[in-house]
């Protein structure tokens, strides 16, 4: 059996905190040596619909040359348990907790001699996600993941006797795209993640792309959960701009993803100067071109991008509000962005939404904003479909993260990259 621990314990106690047991008894000593302990890493990928654990890497380098022909999907079994990192109140719900076997689709060796167990995963497939959505909070949280590895047959080596591992020790979660963003806290206490482009000559200043997340990626107060991770794990919004393709189009760009301490649209006028503080600090400390700063936001962040260009008309070279909120979703109360404020925006603006968005109705929000913002562009999709999978209509940020919107042959990233303040 395995020893169940929380993510916090893993982080505090190191690699030895979470343990999955292999075959017990005499089989564990089949090689004639002392019991063999191997650590393993959970390998994650942020899909369009959110991050999933897509493989497990066993640190088997020191076991000697392993015969890859002896590895099959049945050599190991993988069990996964995912639970909330914070208590769930009675009657509340959290989506995406699970306790199940993960299907191993392949077992292979990487170039270091480590065994990689590929796991079945796909958009919408349950049982592999790293985030849970707490209904009452309207927030994503990173789940506590405990994986148990069981070895079913000995590992065949090119030299020496077969090996059966006696103990598996869970290490960390690895997602190279997420890990490329460094962690920071602004002077006012707002957390943010920053992607920095490759080093360039000192005279070469780079653009800055500001990604403003949706409502589900903010802090989960009053629980004190403020992780600064869900902004990169819930979707590819910020990650898309750090891909090699985007970096080529922008000739290398910084990408910053601030995290709200609540909802952007709950207190936008107060958050605006806090976001500007981060931007100005990066201009001072990094090689950021102040004439090429772009703001992109989805849903709650779409509202905040409109708020930023309304409040600071001279800060950004371009703005991309995606399914942004203009009118209160309850249908009651004053608009979050007034018609006069929309009409005053002079930052080049390209709005994106899907007609089947039933969370932020397009007509009273995105289309209304397009009608009032002078010279604005708009991309209206019928549905949100990518690689044959249909997502909820609200998720139109997927298109921007993939550089799909285009007008007159120009795609949205190229349009942004050509804009100067």
Residue pairs with C-beta under 8 A, 6 or more apart in sequence:
1 21
1 148
2 18
2 19
2 20
2 21
2 79
2 146
2 148
3 18
3 19
4 18
4 81
4 146
5 13
5 17
5 18
5 144
5 146
6 83
6 85
6 144
7 85
7 142
7 143
7 144
7 145
8 85
8 144
9 17
9 18
10 17
10 18
10 170
10 172
15 39
15 169
15 170
15 171
15 172
16 169
17 170
18 146
18 147
18 169
18 170
19 167
19 168
19 169
19 170
20 40
20 79
20 147
20 148
20 149
20 150
20 167
20 168
20 169
20 170
21 148
21 150
21 167
21 168
22 28
22 149
22 150
22 151
22 164
22 165
22 166
22 167
22 168
23 150
23 151
23 152
23 164
23 166
27 154
27 164
28 35
28 36
28 164
28 165
28 166
29 35
29 164
29 166
30 154
30 161
30 162
30 163
30 164
31 160
31 161
31 162
31 163
31 164
32 161
35 166
35 167
36 63
36 163
36 164
36 165
36 166
36 167
37 165
37 166
37 167
37 168
37 169
38 58
38 59
38 60
38 63
38 165
38 167
38 168
38 169
39 58
39 59
39 168
39 169
39 170
39 171
40 56
40 57
40 58
40 59
40 147
40 149
40 168
40 169
40 170
40 171
41 56
41 57
41 59
41 171
41 172
41 173
41 174
42 53
42 56
42 145
42 147
42 170
42 172
42 173
42 174
43 53
43 54
43 55
43 56
43 57
43 116
43 174
43 175
44 51
44 52
44 53
44 54
44 130
44 173
44 174
44 175
44 178
44 233
45 51
45 52
45 54
45 121
45 175
45 177
46 175
46 177
46 178
46 232
46 233
46 235
46 236
46 239
47 121
47 123
47 236
48 123
48 235
48 236
48 386
48 387
48 389
48 391
48 395
48 398
48 401
48 402
49 123
49 124
49 235
49 389
49 391
49 395
50 129
50 130
50 131
50 233
50 234
50 235
51 129
51 130
51 131
51 175
51 178
51 233
51 234
52 121
52 125
52 128
52 129
52 130
53 80
53 102
53 119
53 121
53 128
53 130
53 145
53 147
53 173
54 118
54 119
54 121
54 128
55 116
55 117
55 118
55 119
56 78
56 116
56 117
56 119
56 147
56 149
57 110
57 114
57 115
57 116
57 117
57 174
58 76
58 114
58 115
58 116
58 117
58 149
58 165
58 168
59 114
59 171
60 66
60 113
60 114
60 115
60 155
61 112
61 113
61 114
63 113
63 155
63 157
63 163
64 157
64 158
64 159
64 160
65 113
65 157
65 158
65 159
66 109
66 113
66 115
66 155
66 156
66 157
66 158
67 156
67 157
67 158
68 108
68 109
69 156
70 155
70 156
71 107
71 108
71 109
71 115
71 155
72 107
72 153
73 104
73 105
73 106
73 107
74 104
74 152
74 153
75 107
75 151
75 152
75 153
75 155
76 104
76 107
76 115
76 117
76 149
76 150
76 151
76 152
77 101
77 104
77 149
77 150
77 152
78 101
78 102
78 104
78 117
78 119
78 147
78 148
78 149
78 150
79 100
79 101
79 102
79 147
79 148
79 150
80 98
80 99
80 100
80 101
80 102
80 127
80 128
80 145
80 146
80 147
80 148
81 98
81 99
81 145
81 146
81 147
81 148
82 96
82 97
82 98
82 99
82 129
82 130
82 132
82 143
82 144
82 145
82 146
83 97
83 143
83 144
84 94
84 97
84 132
84 134
84 141
84 143
84 144
85 141
85 142
85 143
85 144
85 225
86 134
86 141
86 220
86 223
86 225
88 94
88 134
89 136
92 134
92 135
92 136
93 134
93 135
93 136
94 132
94 133
94 134
94 135
94 141
95 132
95 133
95 135
96 126
96 129
96 131
96 132
96 133
96 143
97 132
97 143
98 126
98 127
98 129
100 127
102 119
102 120
102 127
102 128
102 147
103 119
103 120
104 117
104 118
104 119
104 120
105 118
105 119
105 120
106 117
106 118
107 115
107 116
107 117
107 118
108 115
108 116
108 118
109 115
109 116
110 116
115 155
117 149
119 128
120 128
121 128
122 389
123 387
123 389
123 391
124 389
129 143
130 142
130 143
130 145
130 173
130 233
131 140
131 141
131 142
131 143
131 230
131 233
131 234
132 140
132 141
132 142
132 143
133 139
133 140
133 216
134 140
134 141
134 220
137 220
137 223
138 215
138 216
138 263
139 215
139 216
139 217
139 218
139 219
139 220
139 225
139 230
140 216
140 217
140 230
140 233
140 234
141 220
141 225
141 227
141 230
142 227
142 229
142 230
142 233
145 173
146 170
147 170
148 168
149 168
151 164
151 165
154 162
154 163
154 164
155 162
155 163
155 164
155 165
156 162
157 163
175 233
177 232
177 239
177 242
177 243
178 229
178 232
178 233
178 239
180 195
180 242
181 193
181 194
181 195
181 232
181 238
181 242
181 255
181 257
182 193
182 194
182 195
182 196
183 191
183 193
183 228
184 191
184 192
184 193
184 194
185 191
185 192
186 192
186 258
186 274
186 277
186 278
186 281
187 277
187 281
188 274
188 277
189 261
190 258
190 259
190 260
190 261
190 274
190 275
190 277
190 278
191 226
191 228
191 258
191 259
192 228
192 256
192 257
192 258
192 259
192 278
193 228
193 231
193 232
193 238
193 256
193 257
193 259
194 254
194 255
194 256
194 257
194 282
195 238
195 241
195 242
195 254
195 255
195 256
196 254
196 286
197 206
197 247
197 252
197 253
197 254
198 252
200 206
200 252
200 287
202 287
204 287
205 287
205 288
205 289
205 292
206 250
206 251
206 252
206 253
206 254
206 286
206 287
206 288
206 289
206 292
207 250
207 251
207 252
207 253
207 254
207 288
207 289
207 292
207 293
207 294
207 417
208 253
208 254
208 255
208 256
208 279
208 282
208 283
208 286
208 288
208 289
208 292
208 293
208 294
209 241
209 250
209 253
209 254
209 255
209 256
209 294
209 295
209 296
209 416
210 256
210 258
210 275
210 279
210 293
210 294
210 295
210 296
210 308
210 316
211 231
211 237
211 238
211 241
211 255
211 256
211 257
211 296
211 297
211 301
212 257
212 258
212 264
212 275
212 295
212 296
212 297
212 298
212 300
212 301
212 302
212 304
212 305
212 308
213 230
213 231
213 234
213 237
213 238
213 257
213 259
213 260
213 297
213 298
213 300
213 301
214 234
214 235
214 298
214 299
214 300
214 301
214 397
215 263
215 264
215 265
215 299
215 300
216 230
216 234
217 230
217 231
217 234
217 259
218 259
218 260
218 261
218 262
218 263
218 264
218 300
219 225
219 226
219 259
219 260
219 261
219 262
220 226
221 261
221 262
226 259
226 261
228 259
230 259
231 238
231 257
231 259
232 238
232 239
232 257
235 298
235 395
235 397
235 398
235 401
236 398
236 401
236 402
237 257
237 296
237 298
237 397
237 400
237 401
238 255
238 257
239 401
240 246
240 400
240 401
240 402
240 403
241 250
241 253
241 255
241 296
241 413
242 255
245 403
246 253
246 403
246 413
247 253
249 403
249 413
249 414
249 417
250 413
250 416
250 417
251 417
254 282
254 286
254 288
256 278
256 279
256 282
258 274
258 275
258 278
260 271
260 300
263 300
264 271
264 297
264 300
264 301
264 303
264 304
264 307
265 300
265 303
265 304
265 325
265 336
268 303
268 304
268 307
268 336
269 307
269 311
271 304
271 307
272 304
272 307
272 308
272 311
272 312
275 304
275 308
276 308
276 312
276 315
279 293
279 315
282 288
283 290
283 293
290 421
291 317
291 420
291 421
292 317
292 419
292 420
292 421
293 315
293 316
293 317
293 421
294 316
294 317
294 318
294 319
294 320
294 416
294 419
295 305
295 308
295 309
295 316
295 318
295 319
295 320
296 305
296 319
296 320
296 322
296 400
297 303
297 304
297 305
297 320
297 321
297 322
297 324
298 322
298 323
298 324
298 396
298 397
298 400
299 322
299 323
299 324
299 325
299 359
299 360
299 394
299 397
300 325
301 322
301 324
302 321
302 322
302 323
302 324
302 325
302 360
302 366
303 321
303 324
303 325
303 326
303 336
303 337
305 319
305 320
305 321
305 324
306 319
306 321
306 324
306 326
306 337
306 341
306 342
306 345
306 369
307 336
307 337
308 315
308 316
308 319
309 315
309 316
309 319
309 345
309 347
309 349
310 337
310 341
310 342
310 344
310 345
313 344
313 345
313 346
313 347
314 421
315 421
316 347
316 421
317 347
317 348
317 416
317 419
317 420
317 421
318 347
318 348
318 349
318 350
318 415
318 416
318 419
319 345
319 347
319 348
319 349
319 350
320 349
320 350
320 351
320 352
320 400
320 412
320 416
321 349
321 351
321 352
321 366
321 369
322 351
322 352
322 353
322 396
322 397
322 400
323 352
323 353
323 354
323 357
323 359
323 360
323 362
323 365
323 366
323 394
323 396
323 397
324 351
324 360
324 365
324 366
324 369
325 336
325 360
325 365
326 335
326 336
326 337
326 342
326 364
326 365
326 366
326 368
326 369
327 335
327 336
327 364
327 365
327 368
328 334
328 335
328 336
329 359
329 360
337 369
339 372
342 368
342 369
342 372
342 373
343 372
343 373
343 374
345 373
345 374
345 376
346 374
348 375
348 376
348 419
349 373
349 375
349 376
349 377
350 376
350 377
350 378
350 379
350 405
350 412
350 415
350 416
351 366
351 369
351 370
351 373
351 376
351 377
351 378
351 379
352 366
352 378
352 379
352 381
352 396
352 397
352 399
352 400
352 405
352 412
353 360
353 362
353 365
353 366
353 367
353 378
353 379
353 380
353 381
353 396
354 362
354 380
354 381
354 382
354 383
354 384
354 393
354 394
354 395
354 396
355 362
355 380
355 381
355 382
355 383
355 393
356 382
356 383
356 384
356 393
357 393
357 394
357 396
358 393
358 394
359 392
359 393
359 394
360 366
360 394
362 380
366 378
366 380
367 378
367 380
369 376
370 376
370 377
370 378
377 407
377 415
379 399
379 405
379 406
379 407
379 412
381 396
381 399
383 390
383 393
384 390
384 391
384 392
384 393
384 394
384 395
384 396
384 398
384 399
385 391
386 398
386 399
386 402
391 398
399 405
400 412
403 411
403 412
403 413
404 411
404 412
405 411
405 412
406 412
407 415
